[in-house]
Amino acid sequence: MTESRIRPRGVAVGFGVAVIAAATALAWLISGGQLSPAMTGARAVADLAASVCLGLALVPRLDQSRYRDELTGRAAAPLAVAAAVWLVAELTRVLLLAAEISATALTRLSLPTLVDFAWSTAPGRAAVFSVVAAAAVCALALAAPRSPTTTVTVAGLATAGIAARAVTGHVSDGVLTSMSVVVHSLAAALWFGTLAGLALTVSARGQWARVLPAFSRYALPTVAVLVATGALTALGALDSAAQLVQTGYGRVLLAKVAVTAVVLILAWAHRGGWLRAARSHRIGAQDSLRRSVVELALLTVALTLAAGLTVTG
């Protein structure tokens, strides 16, 4: 029997904003004031919203073919909201980046300066690309028919937008490091976005029994890639182990690693308990939703700290 679906979207959005704000404040304190809270928050919101768009596009593929249209339909409204949030966050990032690079107060930023930033700098071009990707996803979510072609297009645009933003981060010097940053960002987006997509669309015990094992099968290699590329990126960003405690970047990185470790332990515990219970229909949809929210909250903190790393001086 299908259980009533819980859709506290307003509460979920408010909770997410509170977690991002708290994690941003934590990153600022740990860095010793070496990062911009506004830039960190905008980057975190953009990363998380783009990840949710990616996850919502992929979630229907986790279920059996005869149920995919149902999940695609349920994903439509959350996708439109996530895409709109992503677009606003990307536009905010463009303005903040242009003001920062031109050493101009945001209130005095002129249109010619903004255009010059968007056209003449690598961060500007990457930011504009992400804006276009977000706008395209938003248009598809609002106007395009719900079809496999639309879903694949949304997933591709979200992936491209995340990748474009990743290569212009603080540690994106060198081909190997840039590739590592991109893969790391996409792995994190897959983990967070797909789990968020499940929380937003899966409504019944039987659905969790079908999709959670499918999610777990690809989550394990995704997490392995996340850890490996994270280590490689850290090695490329630091010259010595002492910088982990002597620099703001290093301290934020340590905090991110610590939170990620907690999430990994929780995910492993979920794999042994929640997954088995869901597969055998021994846990209700509401309990599955609560467990996913706890994991998502911790991932939100980790991804916000990661956003802080990209803007830490």
C-alpha positions as CSV (number, residue, x, y, z in Angstrom):
1,M,0.0,0.0,0.0
2,T,1.3,3.4,-1.0
3,E,2.2,5.6,2.0
4,S,1.3,9.3,2.0
5,R,4.1,11.4,0.6
6,I,5.7,14.0,2.8
7,R,6.4,17.2,0.8
8,P,7.6,19.8,3.2
9,R,9.4,21.7,0.5
10,G,9.3,25.1,2.3
11,V,10.7,23.5,5.4
12,A,13.4,21.7,3.4
13,V,14.5,24.9,1.6
14,G,14.6,26.8,4.9
15,F,16.6,24.0,6.6
16,G,19.0,23.9,3.6
17,V,19.6,27.6,3.7
18,A,20.2,27.5,7.5
19,V,22.8,24.7,7.0
20,I,24.5,26.6,4.2
21,A,24.6,29.7,6.3
22,A,26.0,27.9,9.4
23,A,28.6,26.1,7.3
24,T,29.6,29.3,5.6
25,A,30.1,31.0,9.0
26,L,32.2,28.0,10.1
27,A,34.4,28.2,7.0
28,W,34.9,32.0,7.6
29,L,35.9,31.4,11.2
30,I,38.2,28.5,10.5
31,S,39.9,30.4,7.6
32,G,40.6,33.4,9.9
33,G,38.4,35.7,7.7
34,Q,40.3,34.8,4.6
35,L,37.2,34.1,2.5
36,S,34.2,36.0,1.4
37,P,31.0,34.7,3.0
38,A,29.0,36.1,0.1
39,M,31.1,34.3,-2.5
40,T,31.1,31.1,-0.5
41,G,27.4,31.1,0.0
42,A,26.6,31.9,-3.7
43,R,29.0,29.2,-4.8
44,A,27.6,26.7,-2.4
45,V,24.0,27.4,-3.5
46,A,25.0,27.1,-7.1
47,D,26.8,23.8,-6.6
48,L,24.0,22.3,-4.5
49,A,21.2,23.4,-6.9
50,A,23.1,22.2,-10.0
51,S,23.7,18.9,-8.2
52,V,20.0,18.5,-7.4
53,C,19.2,19.2,-11.1
54,L,21.6,16.4,-12.1
55,G,20.2,14.1,-9.5
56,L,16.6,14.7,-10.4
57,A,17.4,13.9,-14.1
58,L,19.1,10.6,-13.1
59,V,16.7,9.3,-10.4
60,P,14.1,7.8,-12.8
61,R,16.9,5.6,-14.2
62,L,17.3,3.9,-10.8
63,D,13.7,2.5,-10.9
64,Q,12.3,-0.3,-13.1
65,S,11.3,0.9,-16.6
66,R,7.5,0.7,-15.9
67,Y,7.8,3.1,-13.0
68,R,10.2,5.7,-14.6
69,D,7.5,7.9,-16.0
70,E,6.0,8.3,-12.5
71,L,9.3,9.4,-11.0
72,T,9.9,11.7,-14.0
73,G,6.6,13.4,-13.4
74,R,7.3,13.8,-9.7
75,A,10.7,15.3,-10.5
76,A,9.2,18.1,-12.7
77,A,8.3,20.6,-10.0
78,P,11.4,20.2,-7.9
79,L,13.5,20.4,-11.0
80,A,12.0,23.7,-12.0
81,V,12.6,25.1,-8.5
82,A,16.2,23.8,-8.3
83,A,17.0,25.2,-11.8
84,A,15.6,28.6,-10.9
85,V,17.7,28.7,-7.7
86,W,20.7,27.6,-9.7
87,L,20.2,30.4,-12.2
88,V,19.8,33.1,-9.5
89,A,22.9,31.8,-7.7
90,E,25.0,31.8,-10.9
91,L,23.9,35.3,-11.8
92,T,24.8,36.4,-8.2
93,R,28.2,34.8,-8.6
94,V,28.9,36.6,-11.9
95,L,28.2,40.0,-10.2
96,L,30.3,39.1,-7.2
97,L,33.2,37.8,-9.3
98,A,33.1,40.8,-11.6
99,A,33.2,43.2,-8.6
100,E,36.0,41.3,-6.9
101,I,38.3,41.0,-10.0
102,S,37.7,44.6,-11.0
103,A,38.2,45.8,-7.4
104,T,34.9,47.6,-7.6
105,A,32.2,47.8,-5.0
106,L,29.2,45.8,-6.0
107,T,26.9,48.8,-5.9
108,R,29.3,50.7,-8.3
109,L,29.8,47.9,-10.8
110,S,29.1,49.2,-14.3
111,L,27.8,47.4,-17.3
112,P,31.0,47.8,-19.3
113,T,33.0,46.4,-16.5
114,L,30.7,43.4,-16.2
115,V,30.8,42.8,-19.9
116,D,34.6,43.0,-20.0
117,F,34.8,40.5,-17.1
118,A,32.4,38.1,-18.8
119,W,34.2,38.4,-22.2
120,S,37.8,38.8,-21.4
121,T,38.6,36.6,-18.4
122,A,38.5,32.8,-17.9
123,P,36.5,33.0,-14.7
124,G,34.0,35.3,-16.4
125,R,33.6,33.0,-19.5
126,A,33.2,30.0,-17.3
127,A,30.6,31.8,-15.1
128,V,28.6,32.9,-18.1
129,F,28.7,29.3,-19.4
130,S,27.2,28.1,-16.1
131,V,24.6,30.8,-16.3
132,V,23.6,29.7,-19.8
133,A,23.5,26.0,-18.6
134,A,21.3,26.9,-15.7
135,A,19.0,29.0,-17.9
136,A,18.7,26.2,-20.4
137,V,17.8,23.7,-17.6
138,C,15.2,26.1,-16.2
139,A,13.6,26.5,-19.7
140,L,13.5,22.8,-20.2
141,A,12.0,22.2,-16.8
142,L,9.3,24.7,-17.4
143,A,8.5,24.2,-21.1
144,A,9.9,21.0,-22.5
145,P,7.8,17.8,-22.5
146,R,8.7,15.1,-20.0
147,S,10.7,12.6,-22.1
148,P,13.9,10.6,-22.0
149,T,15.5,13.1,-24.4
150,T,14.7,16.0,-22.1
151,T,16.1,14.1,-19.1
152,V,19.3,13.3,-20.9
153,T,19.7,16.9,-22.0
154,V,19.1,18.2,-18.4
155,A,21.7,15.8,-17.1
156,G,24.2,16.9,-19.8
157,L,23.7,20.6,-19.1
158,A,24.0,20.2,-15.4
159,T,27.2,18.2,-15.8
160,A,28.6,20.8,-18.1
161,G,27.7,23.6,-15.8
162,I,29.3,21.9,-12.8
163,A,32.5,21.1,-14.8
164,A,32.8,24.6,-16.1
165,R,32.6,26.1,-12.7
166,A,35.0,23.6,-11.2
167,V,38.0,24.3,-13.5
168,T,38.1,27.9,-12.4
169,G,38.5,27.2,-8.7
170,H,41.4,28.2,-6.4
171,V,43.5,25.1,-7.1
172,S,42.8,24.5,-10.8
173,D,46.4,25.1,-12.0
174,G,47.7,22.4,-14.3
175,V,45.9,19.8,-16.5
176,L,46.1,17.0,-14.0
177,T,44.8,19.1,-11.1
178,S,42.1,20.6,-13.2
179,M,40.9,17.1,-14.3
180,S,41.0,16.0,-10.7
181,V,38.9,19.0,-9.5
182,V,36.3,18.4,-12.3
183,V,36.0,14.7,-11.5
184,H,35.9,15.3,-7.8
185,S,33.1,17.9,-8.2
186,L,31.1,15.7,-10.5
187,A,31.4,12.7,-8.0
188,A,30.2,14.9,-5.2
189,A,27.4,16.2,-7.3
190,L,26.3,12.7,-8.2
191,W,26.3,11.6,-4.6
192,F,24.5,14.6,-3.2
193,G,22.2,15.2,-6.2
194,T,20.9,11.7,-6.6
195,L,20.2,11.3,-2.9
196,A,18.4,14.6,-2.9
197,G,16.5,13.5,-6.0
198,L,15.4,10.3,-4.1
199,A,14.3,12.3,-1.1
200,L,12.2,14.6,-3.4
201,T,10.5,12.0,-5.5
202,V,10.4,8.6,-3.8
203,S,7.2,8.3,-1.7
204,A,6.5,4.7,-0.8
205,R,8.2,1.8,1.0
206,G,8.1,-0.3,-2.2
207,Q,9.8,2.4,-4.2
208,W,12.7,2.8,-1.7
209,A,13.1,-1.0,-1.9
210,R,13.7,-0.8,-5.6
211,V,15.7,2.4,-6.0
212,L,17.9,2.5,-2.9
213,P,19.8,-0.7,-3.8
214,A,20.3,0.7,-7.3
215,F,21.6,4.0,-5.8
216,S,24.0,2.0,-3.5
217,R,25.5,0.1,-6.4
218,Y,26.8,3.1,-8.1
219,A,27.3,5.2,-5.0
220,L,30.2,3.0,-3.8
221,P,32.4,3.6,-6.9
222,T,31.4,7.2,-6.9
223,V,32.6,7.7,-3.3
224,A,35.8,5.9,-4.1
225,V,36.5,8.3,-7.0
226,L,35.5,11.2,-4.7
227,V,38.1,10.2,-2.1
228,A,40.9,9.5,-4.6
229,T,40.4,12.8,-6.5
230,G,40.0,14.7,-3.3
231,A,43.4,13.4,-2.1
232,L,45.0,14.2,-5.4
233,T,43.6,17.8,-5.4
234,A,44.8,18.4,-1.9
235,L,48.3,17.3,-2.8
236,G,48.3,19.7,-5.7
237,A,47.0,22.6,-3.6
238,L,49.5,22.3,-0.6
239,D,53.3,22.6,-0.6
240,S,53.7,21.1,2.8
241,A,51.7,19.3,5.6
242,A,52.3,22.4,7.8
243,Q,50.0,24.4,5.6
244,L,47.1,22.3,6.8
245,V,47.2,24.2,10.1
246,Q,49.1,27.4,9.2
247,T,46.9,28.6,6.4
248,G,43.2,29.4,6.1
249,Y,42.9,27.1,3.1
250,G,44.5,24.2,5.0
251,R,42.2,24.6,8.0
252,V,39.1,24.7,5.8
253,L,40.4,21.7,4.0
254,L,40.8,19.8,7.3
255,A,37.3,20.7,8.3
256,K,36.0,19.4,5.0
257,V,37.9,16.2,5.3
258,A,36.6,15.7,8.8
259,V,33.0,16.2,7.8
260,T,33.4,14.0,4.8
261,A,34.8,11.3,7.0
262,V,31.7,11.5,9.2
263,V,29.5,11.2,6.1
264,L,31.4,8.2,4.8
265,I,31.0,6.4,8.2
266,L,27.3,7.2,8.1
267,A,26.9,6.1,4.5
268,W,28.7,2.8,5.4
269,A,26.3,2.3,8.3
270,H,23.4,3.0,6.1
271,R,24.7,0.5,3.6
272,G,24.6,-2.2,6.3
273,G,21.4,-1.2,8.0
274,W,19.1,1.1,6.0
275,L,19.8,-0.6,2.7
276,R,19.0,-4.1,4.0
277,A,15.9,-2.9,5.8
278,A,14.6,-1.0,2.7
279,R,15.3,-4.0,0.4
280,S,13.3,-6.3,2.6
281,H,10.4,-3.7,3.1
282,R,11.2,-3.5,6.9
283,I,11.4,0.3,7.0
284,G,8.8,2.9,6.1
285,A,9.1,5.7,3.5
286,Q,9.1,8.4,6.2
287,D,12.0,6.7,8.1
288,S,13.9,6.4,4.8
289,L,13.3,10.1,4.1
290,R,14.6,11.0,7.6
291,R,17.8,9.0,7.0
292,S,18.4,10.6,3.7
293,V,17.9,14.1,5.1
294,V,20.5,13.5,7.8
295,E,23.0,12.4,5.2
296,L,22.1,15.3,2.9
297,A,22.6,17.8,5.8
298,L,26.1,16.5,6.4
299,L,26.9,16.5,2.7
300,T,25.6,20.1,2.5
301,V,28.1,21.1,5.2
302,A,31.0,19.3,3.3
303,L,30.0,20.9,0.0
304,T,29.7,24.4,1.5
305,L,33.2,24.0,3.0
306,A,34.4,22.9,-0.5
307,A,32.9,26.0,-1.9
308,G,34.8,28.0,0.7
309,L,38.0,26.4,-0.5
310,T,37.6,27.9,-4.0
311,V,37.5,31.4,-2.6
312,T,39.9,31.2,0.3
313,G,42.9,33.4,-0.1
